[in-house]
Amino acid sequence: MLVTAQFFKTAHSVLSIPVRLSETSVSNITPSSQKGQKLKEIDTFICNEVTMNCYSALDLADKLLREVMRDNRPFGEKLLFSKVISASVCLL
């Protein structure tokens, strides 16, 4: 499947990660919410430039995806880490 840049969203937007982040931050998405249901439909999340993310954001994403996917594997088996992805086109 070919995915263009118009489909790329920030983790803060998709996972409802607070902009002011701390170790105790939580997302307001629940498994039964509309956004939670949409997350279940996504096959793979690509985390570009993962080394630029802080631990708290990755930890929050991990906990949220495990809960929403009802899968205790890391990130609910939905996250693919990448160092760099082209800003215009990537092939999945």
Residue pairs with C-beta under 8 A, 6 or more apart in sequence:
1 92
2 89
2 91
2 92
3 89
3 90
3 91
3 92
4 88
4 89
5 87
5 88
5 89
11 17
11 47
11 53
11 57
11 61
12 18
12 19
14 39
14 45
15 27
15 29
15 39
15 60
15 61
15 64
15 65
16 27
16 28
16 29
16 35
17 25
17 27
17 57
17 60
17 61
18 25
18 27
21 54
21 56
21 57
21 60
22 56
23 56
23 59
25 56
25 60
26 60
27 60
27 64
29 35
29 36
29 39
29 64
29 68
30 36
30 67
30 68
31 40
31 67
31 68
31 70
36 68
39 65
39 68
39 69
40 68
40 69
42 78
43 78
44 78
44 79
44 80
44 92
45 65
45 75
45 78
45 79
45 80
46 79
46 80
46 82
46 85
46 90
46 92
47 53
47 58
47 61
47 79
47 80
47 81
47 82
48 82
48 84
48 85
49 82
49 83
49 84
50 58
50 81
50 82
50 83
51 83
61 75
61 79
62 74
62 75
65 71
65 75
65 76
65 78
65 79
66 72
66 73
66 74
66 75
66 76
68 76
69 76
69 77
69 78
70 76
71 77
